[in-house]
């Protein structure tokens, strides 16, 4: 089993959240990544925190950031790797920004100028906005006076690794765009970027680490167990039905842990519409969330025998 999982770990690319988070725990590596993405040298003060969780109160949705660190000028850089378009990434970035801002001031503080500047960076192997750009940078701008900037210190950046405007970017940036989705020796050897090569050296150490291999094995086994259950159902009911049952089982497991639809959609990288449909059908099946009953509820107008 360990050998199988080790093989799986070596096949991961930086676009995979597990490998991305493990790699970004190194301050120099995360500093190199941010510097490449912004095409500006950034000096980070702190060791990055990965999978950092924010929750303003128990009643509100929890936010989990992939990587966060502070630069020498006290700017906070927080970065997300997003492999799948869930259809809610624009507004999700707004919510993440709000949660982070709330966490920056002490209770009772009246001086909002104490808020750190912040830069949210979302990296994806697809184009959220459909304009063909590698990088989309958003800052507050006045609609009536476009040269007037809000200057509230908040920037949101969306990186699209499959952009087409190569003429606007450095070769280092373009090489890293390729490396994100193909984190191989061959890609690293082609670049002259010392930063990209340093990132690759960290990736190689992670892939060779027995400790990280065990950590990935535990995650992989959990997912494989549910996947195999879904596959077994699929053999009886057909592949498409098996895939849907697998998703229903995953959602049920998350519901038993107290997760809401937004959190589940985020963690499973599915659309919020798809997850909400399953969550609504699951309400009458709480607290066991029997996947067969939920499936029947979703397909109550169909012939959906499931044993």
N, C-alpha and C positions, 0 to 999 in steps of 0.2 A: 504493500500500500504506500509506504514512504517513497519508494522509487517512482511509483505512478504519479504521486503528488509532486515530487521534485521535478519530474518531466513537465507537469502542468505549469509549475512555477517558472521554469525556464522559457516557456512559451508565451508568458505574459509580456505585454508591451506597456509603455508608460501610460497609454490611454486607459489601461485597466486600473481601477481605483485602488486596489490592494497594493500593486507595485508602486503606483504614484505616491501614495501616503508613506509607504516605507522608505522610498527614495528621498522624499522631501523632508524627512526628519533630520537630515544633515544640513547645518546652517549654510555652508559654502555652496552646496548643491542648490538649495532653494534660492539663495542669493543669485546664483548663476542663471537659474530659470527665470526669475523675475526680471533680471537685467536683460536677458535675451528678448523676452516678450515685450518689454517696454522700449527696447533699444536705447537703454540709458543705464549707466552703472549705478546700482543700488547697493548700499552697504547696510546689511542687517545686523542689529545688535544682539538679538535673542536667538536661542535655539528654537526653531519652529515647533509649534504645537500642532499635532495632527489629530484629526477627528475630535476637535474641540467642540464641546457642547455648550449652548446658551439656552437658558429658559428664564424669562422674566418672572413668571409665576407658574405654579403647578397647573393652573387653569389654561395656560396658553401653550401653543405648539412649541416643541423643542426644535432648535436649530443645531445642526451638526456641520461644522466647517471642515473641509479636508485639511487645509494647511493655513496657519496664521503666524505672522511674525512682525516685529517692529523694526523700522530702519533707523539710521542714526539721526534723522530729522524728526523722529517720533511719528512718522506715518505708518499706519497699519496696513500690511498687505495680506489679504486673504484670498486663497485660490481654490477653485473647485475644478475637478476633472469630471466631465459629463460625457458618458459614452453614448447615451441614447436621448433622443429628443422627446421629452415628456409633455411637450405642448404648453408648459407653464413657466419656462425658464426666465422670461422677462420679469414677470411679477414675483417669481421666487427670489430673484436678485434684489428686488425692492424690499421684500420681507427680511431677507438676510441682512441687508444694510440697516434696516430699522432695529433689528434685534441687537446687532453689534453696537450701534450707537447708544442704545439704552444701557448697555452694560458698561459704558465708558465713564459715566459720571457717578459719583458717590450719592447716596440718598440725601435729598435736601439741597444738593448743589444748585446754585442759581446762576452760575457763570457758564453759559453754554459755549463760550469761547475756549473752554478747557477741553472740548471735544478734539480728539486727535483727527488729523486728516486721515482719510482711508481710501484704499484702492482695492476694489473687488475685481478679481479676474476669473472669468469662467472659460475653460478650455474645452472645445468640443470638436469632434471629427466630422462636423456638418455645419451648414450655414444657417443660423437661426433667422437671419434677416433677408437672405436670398439676393444679396447685392454683389456677391462674388469677392468680398473683401476678406483679407486675412485677419484684420483687426478692426473692431468697432469700439470707439471710445465715446462715452457719454458723460457730459458735464452739464450742469444747469445753465441754460442760455435763454435770454429773454426773447419771446416770440416777436414782439413789436420792435425790439432793438437788438438785432442779432449779434452785434459786437459787444453787448453787455453780458458779462458772465455773473452768475450768482455767487461764485467763489465761496461756497459753503464747505469746501474741503473734501467733498465726496466725489469719487470717480468710479464708474462701472465700465469694465472692459470685457468684451466678448471676443475670444480668439477662435477663429475658424481655420482648422489645419488644412482645409482643401480650398483655400482662396485662389484667386487667379491673377491678382495684381502684383506679380512678382517684382515688377520694376520699382515698386515703392518700398521695398524692404532689402535689408542687408542679406548677404549670402548666409551668414550665421543664423539669422532668423529663419530663413527658408530651409536650411539644413535641419534645424530643430523641429520644424513643422513635419518634416518627413520622419524624423526620429521618433516623434511621439507615437505614431501608429505602426512603426517598424523599428523597434528598439534592438537592432541587430549589430553584430560586429561589422558587417559589410557597410551599413549606413554610417556607423561611427568612424570607420577607417577612411571614408570618402571625404569627410569634412576636414577643414583646416582649423575649425573652431576648437580652442582649448577648453572652452566651457562645455561644449557638447561632449567632448571626449571625457572630461571629468565626470559628467553626469553618467555616461556609459560605464565608467569604472565603478561607480557606486551601484549601478544596476547589476553589474556582474557579481559584485560582492554579495548583494542581496540574494541573487539566484543561487549562489554557492553556499549560503548560510544554512546550516542544519537547523538552527533555532527558528529562523524565519520560515523554513520549510515546514516545520512542525506546526507553526502558527497558521500557515496557509492550509495545511492538511486538515486541521480542525475545522476551518471555515469551509473547505472544499467538501469534507465528509458530510457536514450538515446539509449543504445544498444538494449533494449527490443523493443523500437518503430520500429527500423529498422528491427529487427528480426521478429517482428509480420507482418510487410509489406511483408517480404520475405516468411513468412509462408502462408500468404494469397495467394500470387502468387503460392506457392507450392501446395496449395489445388487445384488450377485450372490447374496447369501445371505438377504436379508431384513433389515429395519430392526432387529429385536430382536437378531438374531445379530450384525449390524454393531456395535451398541452394546457387546455383550459382547466382541467382538474388539478394539474400541478400548480397553476397560478392560484386557484381557489384555496388549495392547501396552504400555500405560502401566506396568503392573506389571512386565513384563519389563525395561523400561528402568530402572526403579528398582532391580530386583534386580541388574542389571549394575553398578550403582553401589554395591552392597554394602548396600543398605537392607534392613531386616527388615520383617515383616508389619505390626507396630505403626506403624513410621515411615511405611510406604506408605499405610496406612489413614488416618493423620493428614494426610499431604500431599495425598492425593487426595480426602479427606473422604468416604470410603466406610466401610461397617461393617467391623469387624475380621473378622467371620465370612465375609463375601464375599471379602475379600482373602486370608485364610488358605486358603480353598478354592482360589484360583488359585495361590497360592504353593506349596501342597502338590502341585498338579498340575504345577507347573513344575520340580520338583526333577530329574526325569529328562531335562529338556531343557536343563539348564545346560551350558555357559555362554552358548549362543546364544539360548535361550528363544524358540524358534520358535513364534509365536502359533498357527499351524495345528495343530502337534502338541499344544500345550497345550489348545486347544479340543477336539481329538479326545479327549484324555484326560478332560476334564471331561464329555464326552458319549459315552463309550465304549459305553454301552448303547443309544444312539440311532443313527438313520441320519443321520450328520453329515458327509457329503461336503463338503469344502472345498478348493477348488483355489487 
